[in-house]
Amino acid sequence: MSTTSPGGLQVPQPVASPCINICRMDEQTGLCLGCLRTIGEIAMWSRATADQRLQILLAIERRRVEHDPLGGAWGGELRGECER
């Protein structure tokens, strides 16, 4: 994921955080009720590489399908202003 700058350089695009500012951990699943990340994934997000972030996003999507197959509970929208 990158774009080309006016000078022709490849500039990597940041991977947006899945945080939606509903930060509560579910005791049964160990997942955040807002973004479906584990506490470990939340803790490492700010220092994770783009590839690691993409892997976390893939894991979130698998969890979303598993825990909310109709897609209603989370709305399916990721917001990028949170660094958690």
Chimera marker file (.cmm) of the C-alpha trace (Angstrom):
<marker_set name="trace">
<marker id="1" x="0.000" y="0.000" z="0.000" r="1" g="1" b="0" radius="0.5"/>
<marker id="2" x="1.700" y="3.126" z="-1.247" r="1" g="1" b="0" radius="0.5"/>
<marker id="3" x="1.172" y="6.135" z="-3.425" r="1" g="1" b="0" radius="0.5"/>
<marker id="4" x="3.568" y="7.977" z="-5.686" r="1" g="1" b="0" radius="0.5"/>
<marker id="5" x="4.673" y="11.443" z="-4.622" r="1" g="1" b="0" radius="0.5"/>
<marker id="6" x="4.955" y="14.290" z="-7.161" r="1" g="1" b="0" radius="0.5"/>
<marker id="7" x="8.710" y="13.553" z="-7.284" r="1" g="1" b="0" radius="0.5"/>
<marker id="8" x="8.045" y="9.925" z="-8.237" r="1" g="1" b="0" radius="0.5"/>
<marker id="9" x="8.920" y="8.430" z="-4.832" r="1" g="1" b="0" radius="0.5"/>
<marker id="10" x="6.810" y="5.622" z="-3.393" r="1" g="1" b="0" radius="0.5"/>
<marker id="11" x="5.254" y="6.821" z="-0.128" r="1" g="1" b="0" radius="0.5"/>
<marker id="12" x="3.765" y="4.123" z="2.123" r="1" g="1" b="0" radius="0.5"/>
<marker id="13" x="0.184" y="4.682" z="3.252" r="1" g="1" b="0" radius="0.5"/>
<marker id="14" x="-0.486" y="4.201" z="6.956" r="1" g="1" b="0" radius="0.5"/>
<marker id="15" x="-2.812" y="1.377" z="7.973" r="1" g="1" b="0" radius="0.5"/>
<marker id="16" x="-5.778" y="2.890" z="9.814" r="1" g="1" b="0" radius="0.5"/>
<marker id="17" x="-6.544" y="1.765" z="13.326" r="1" g="1" b="0" radius="0.5"/>
<marker id="18" x="-9.704" y="-0.324" z="13.741" r="1" g="1" b="0" radius="0.5"/>
<marker id="19" x="-10.442" y="1.461" z="17.036" r="1" g="1" b="0" radius="0.5"/>
<marker id="20" x="-13.942" y="2.957" z="17.163" r="1" g="1" b="0" radius="0.5"/>
<marker id="21" x="-13.543" y="4.351" z="20.708" r="1" g="1" b="0" radius="0.5"/>
<marker id="22" x="-15.664" y="1.659" z="22.350" r="1" g="1" b="0" radius="0.5"/>
<marker id="23" x="-12.824" y="0.329" z="24.463" r="1" g="1" b="0" radius="0.5"/>
<marker id="24" x="-14.161" y="-2.464" z="26.668" r="1" g="1" b="0" radius="0.5"/>
<marker id="25" x="-12.811" y="-5.978" z="26.871" r="1" g="1" b="0" radius="0.5"/>
<marker id="26" x="-15.231" y="-8.886" z="26.794" r="1" g="1" b="0" radius="0.5"/>
<marker id="27" x="-14.264" y="-11.215" z="29.640" r="1" g="1" b="0" radius="0.5"/>
<marker id="28" x="-15.551" y="-14.320" z="27.840" r="1" g="1" b="0" radius="0.5"/>
<marker id="29" x="-13.870" y="-13.800" z="24.467" r="1" g="1" b="0" radius="0.5"/>
<marker id="30" x="-10.895" y="-11.651" z="25.490" r="1" g="1" b="0" radius="0.5"/>
<marker id="31" x="-11.744" y="-9.289" z="22.626" r="1" g="1" b="0" radius="0.5"/>
<marker id="32" x="-12.447" y="-5.576" z="22.647" r="1" g="1" b="0" radius="0.5"/>
<marker id="33" x="-16.174" y="-5.032" z="22.147" r="1" g="1" b="0" radius="0.5"/>
<marker id="34" x="-15.459" y="-2.113" z="19.823" r="1" g="1" b="0" radius="0.5"/>
<marker id="35" x="-12.700" y="-3.286" z="17.502" r="1" g="1" b="0" radius="0.5"/>
<marker id="36" x="-12.492" y="-7.049" z="18.149" r="1" g="1" b="0" radius="0.5"/>
<marker id="37" x="-8.754" y="-6.964" z="18.901" r="1" g="1" b="0" radius="0.5"/>
<marker id="38" x="-7.074" y="-8.823" z="21.726" r="1" g="1" b="0" radius="0.5"/>
<marker id="39" x="-5.303" y="-6.823" z="24.419" r="1" g="1" b="0" radius="0.5"/>
<marker id="40" x="-1.985" y="-7.915" z="22.889" r="1" g="1" b="0" radius="0.5"/>
<marker id="41" x="-2.986" y="-6.608" z="19.459" r="1" g="1" b="0" radius="0.5"/>
<marker id="42" x="-4.108" y="-3.310" z="20.971" r="1" g="1" b="0" radius="0.5"/>
<marker id="43" x="-0.856" y="-2.966" z="22.892" r="1" g="1" b="0" radius="0.5"/>
<marker id="44" x="1.362" y="-3.627" z="19.871" r="1" g="1" b="0" radius="0.5"/>
<marker id="45" x="-0.594" y="-1.548" z="17.312" r="1" g="1" b="0" radius="0.5"/>
<marker id="46" x="1.400" y="1.686" z="17.677" r="1" g="1" b="0" radius="0.5"/>
<marker id="47" x="4.714" y="-0.062" z="17.012" r="1" g="1" b="0" radius="0.5"/>
<marker id="48" x="3.485" y="-2.704" z="14.544" r="1" g="1" b="0" radius="0.5"/>
<marker id="49" x="4.688" y="-2.680" z="10.962" r="1" g="1" b="0" radius="0.5"/>
<marker id="50" x="2.200" y="-2.155" z="8.146" r="1" g="1" b="0" radius="0.5"/>
<marker id="51" x="2.309" y="-5.907" z="7.419" r="1" g="1" b="0" radius="0.5"/>
<marker id="52" x="1.615" y="-6.735" z="11.065" r="1" g="1" b="0" radius="0.5"/>
<marker id="53" x="-1.275" y="-4.258" z="11.116" r="1" g="1" b="0" radius="0.5"/>
<marker id="54" x="-2.742" y="-5.845" z="7.997" r="1" g="1" b="0" radius="0.5"/>
<marker id="55" x="-2.514" y="-9.271" z="9.630" r="1" g="1" b="0" radius="0.5"/>
<marker id="56" x="-4.372" y="-7.930" z="12.672" r="1" g="1" b="0" radius="0.5"/>
<marker id="57" x="-7.057" y="-6.462" z="10.390" r="1" g="1" b="0" radius="0.5"/>
<marker id="58" x="-7.460" y="-9.843" z="8.692" r="1" g="1" b="0" radius="0.5"/>
<marker id="59" x="-7.832" y="-11.522" z="12.088" r="1" g="1" b="0" radius="0.5"/>
<marker id="60" x="-10.455" y="-8.920" z="13.047" r="1" g="1" b="0" radius="0.5"/>
<marker id="61" x="-12.428" y="-9.610" z="9.880" r="1" g="1" b="0" radius="0.5"/>
<marker id="62" x="-12.402" y="-13.361" z="10.608" r="1" g="1" b="0" radius="0.5"/>
<marker id="63" x="-13.619" y="-12.642" z="14.146" r="1" g="1" b="0" radius="0.5"/>
<marker id="64" x="-16.292" y="-10.271" z="12.873" r="1" g="1" b="0" radius="0.5"/>
<marker id="65" x="-17.677" y="-12.987" z="10.583" r="1" g="1" b="0" radius="0.5"/>
<marker id="66" x="-17.505" y="-15.561" z="13.382" r="1" g="1" b="0" radius="0.5"/>
<marker id="67" x="-19.082" y="-13.391" z="16.109" r="1" g="1" b="0" radius="0.5"/>
<marker id="68" x="-21.436" y="-11.270" z="13.994" r="1" g="1" b="0" radius="0.5"/>
<marker id="69" x="-22.240" y="-13.092" z="10.744" r="1" g="1" b="0" radius="0.5"/>
<marker id="70" x="-24.976" y="-10.618" z="9.801" r="1" g="1" b="0" radius="0.5"/>
<marker id="71" x="-22.648" y="-7.648" z="10.209" r="1" g="1" b="0" radius="0.5"/>
<marker id="72" x="-24.950" y="-5.521" z="12.318" r="1" g="1" b="0" radius="0.5"/>
<marker id="73" x="-23.194" y="-5.156" z="15.639" r="1" g="1" b="0" radius="0.5"/>
<marker id="74" x="-20.054" y="-3.372" z="14.487" r="1" g="1" b="0" radius="0.5"/>
<marker id="75" x="-21.272" y="-1.564" z="11.412" r="1" g="1" b="0" radius="0.5"/>
<marker id="76" x="-18.310" y="-2.636" z="9.289" r="1" g="1" b="0" radius="0.5"/>
<marker id="77" x="-16.593" y="0.746" z="9.353" r="1" g="1" b="0" radius="0.5"/>
<marker id="78" x="-12.983" y="1.234" z="10.488" r="1" g="1" b="0" radius="0.5"/>
<marker id="79" x="-11.875" y="4.651" z="11.661" r="1" g="1" b="0" radius="0.5"/>
<marker id="80" x="-8.262" y="5.755" z="11.635" r="1" g="1" b="0" radius="0.5"/>
<marker id="81" x="-7.930" y="8.601" z="14.140" r="1" g="1" b="0" radius="0.5"/>
<marker id="82" x="-7.119" y="6.390" z="17.125" r="1" g="1" b="0" radius="0.5"/>
<marker id="83" x="-3.587" y="5.030" z="17.610" r="1" g="1" b="0" radius="0.5"/>
<marker id="84" x="-4.577" y="2.354" z="20.138" r="1" g="1" b="0" radius="0.5"/>
<link id1="1" id2="2" r="1" g="1" b="0" radius="0.2"/>
<link id1="2" id2="3" r="1" g="1" b="0" radius="0.2"/>
<link id1="3" id2="4" r="1" g="1" b="0" radius="0.2"/>
<link id1="4" id2="5" r="1" g="1" b="0" radius="0.2"/>
<link id1="5" id2="6" r="1" g="1" b="0" radius="0.2"/>
<link id1="6" id2="7" r="1" g="1" b="0" radius="0.2"/>
<link id1="7" id2="8" r="1" g="1" b="0" radius="0.2"/>
<link id1="8" id2="9" r="1" g="1" b="0" radius="0.2"/>
<link id1="9" id2="10" r="1" g="1" b="0" radius="0.2"/>
<link id1="10" id2="11" r="1" g="1" b="0" radius="0.2"/>
<link id1="11" id2="12" r="1" g="1" b="0" radius="0.2"/>
<link id1="12" id2="13" r="1" g="1" b="0" radius="0.2"/>
<link id1="13" id2="14" r="1" g="1" b="0" radius="0.2"/>
<link id1="14" id2="15" r="1" g="1" b="0" radius="0.2"/>
<link id1="15" id2="16" r="1" g="1" b="0" radius="0.2"/>
<link id1="16" id2="17" r="1" g="1" b="0" radius="0.2"/>
<link id1="17" id2="18" r="1" g="1" b="0" radius="0.2"/>
<link id1="18" id2="19" r="1" g="1" b="0" radius="0.2"/>
<link id1="19" id2="20" r="1" g="1" b="0" radius="0.2"/>
<link id1="20" id2="21" r="1" g="1" b="0" radius="0.2"/>
<link id1="21" id2="22" r="1" g="1" b="0" radius="0.2"/>
<link id1="22" id2="23" r="1" g="1" b="0" radius="0.2"/>
<link id1="23" id2="24" r="1" g="1" b="0" radius="0.2"/>
<link id1="24" id2="25" r="1" g="1" b="0" radius="0.2"/>
<link id1="25" id2="26" r="1" g="1" b="0" radius="0.2"/>
<link id1="26" id2="27" r="1" g="1" b="0" radius="0.2"/>
<link id1="27" id2="28" r="1" g="1" b="0" radius="0.2"/>
<link id1="28" id2="29" r="1" g="1" b="0" radius="0.2"/>
<link id1="29" id2="30" r="1" g="1" b="0" radius="0.2"/>
<link id1="30" id2="31" r="1" g="1" b="0" radius="0.2"/>
<link id1="31" id2="32" r="1" g="1" b="0" radius="0.2"/>
<link id1="32" id2="33" r="1" g="1" b="0" radius="0.2"/>
<link id1="33" id2="34" r="1" g="1" b="0" radius="0.2"/>
<link id1="34" id2="35" r="1" g="1" b="0" radius="0.2"/>
<link id1="35" id2="36" r="1" g="1" b="0" radius="0.2"/>
<link id1="36" id2="37" r="1" g="1" b="0" radius="0.2"/>
<link id1="37" id2="38" r="1" g="1" b="0" radius="0.2"/>
<link id1="38" id2="39" r="1" g="1" b="0" radius="0.2"/>
<link id1="39" id2="40" r="1" g="1" b="0" radius="0.2"/>
<link id1="40" id2="41" r="1" g="1" b="0" radius="0.2"/>
<link id1="41" id2="42" r="1" g="1" b="0" radius="0.2"/>
<link id1="42" id2="43" r="1" g="1" b="0" radius="0.2"/>
<link id1="43" id2="44" r="1" g="1" b="0" radius="0.2"/>
<link id1="44" id2="45" r="1" g="1" b="0" radius="0.2"/>
<link id1="45" id2="46" r="1" g="1" b="0" radius="0.2"/>
<link id1="46" id2="47" r="1" g="1" b="0" radius="0.2"/>
<link id1="47" id2="48" r="1" g="1" b="0" radius="0.2"/>
<link id1="48" id2="49" r="1" g="1" b="0" radius="0.2"/>
<link id1="49" id2="50" r="1" g="1" b="0" radius="0.2"/>
<link id1="50" id2="51" r="1" g="1" b="0" radius="0.2"/>
<link id1="51" id2="52" r="1" g="1" b="0" radius="0.2"/>
<link id1="52" id2="53" r="1" g="1" b="0" radius="0.2"/>
<link id1="53" id2="54" r="1" g="1" b="0" radius="0.2"/>
<link id1="54" id2="55" r="1" g="1" b="0" radius="0.2"/>
<link id1="55" id2="56" r="1" g="1" b="0" radius="0.2"/>
<link id1="56" id2="57" r="1" g="1" b="0" radius="0.2"/>
<link id1="57" id2="58" r="1" g="1" b="0" radius="0.2"/>
<link id1="58" id2="59" r="1" g="1" b="0" radius="0.2"/>
<link id1="59" id2="60" r="1" g="1" b="0" radius="0.2"/>
<link id1="60" id2="61" r="1" g="1" b="0" radius="0.2"/>
<link id1="61" id2="62" r="1" g="1" b="0" radius="0.2"/>
<link id1="62" id2="63" r="1" g="1" b="0" radius="0.2"/>
<link id1="63" id2="64" r="1" g="1" b="0" radius="0.2"/>
<link id1="64" id2="65" r="1" g="1" b="0" radius="0.2"/>
<link id1="65" id2="66" r="1" g="1" b="0" radius="0.2"/>
<link id1="66" id2="67" r="1" g="1" b="0" radius="0.2"/>
<link id1="67" id2="68" r="1" g="1" b="0" radius="0.2"/>
<link id1="68" id2="69" r="1" g="1" b="0" radius="0.2"/>
<link id1="69" id2="70" r="1" g="1" b="0" radius="0.2"/>
<link id1="70" id2="71" r="1" g="1" b="0" radius="0.2"/>
<link id1="71" id2="72" r="1" g="1" b="0" radius="0.2"/>
<link id1="72" id2="73" r="1" g="1" b="0" radius="0.2"/>
<link id1="73" id2="74" r="1" g="1" b="0" radius="0.2"/>
<link id1="74" id2="75" r="1" g="1" b="0" radius="0.2"/>
<link id1="75" id2="76" r="1" g="1" b="0" radius="0.2"/>
<link id1="76" id2="77" r="1" g="1" b="0" radius="0.2"/>
<link id1="77" id2="78" r="1" g="1" b="0" radius="0.2"/>
<link id1="78" id2="79" r="1" g="1" b="0" radius="0.2"/>
<link id1="79" id2="80" r="1" g="1" b="0" radius="0.2"/>
<link id1="80" id2="81" r="1" g="1" b="0" radius="0.2"/>
<link id1="81" id2="82" r="1" g="1" b="0" radius="0.2"/>
<link id1="82" id2="83" r="1" g="1" b="0" radius="0.2"/>
<link id1="83" id2="84" r="1" g="1" b="0" radius="0.2"/>
</marker_set>
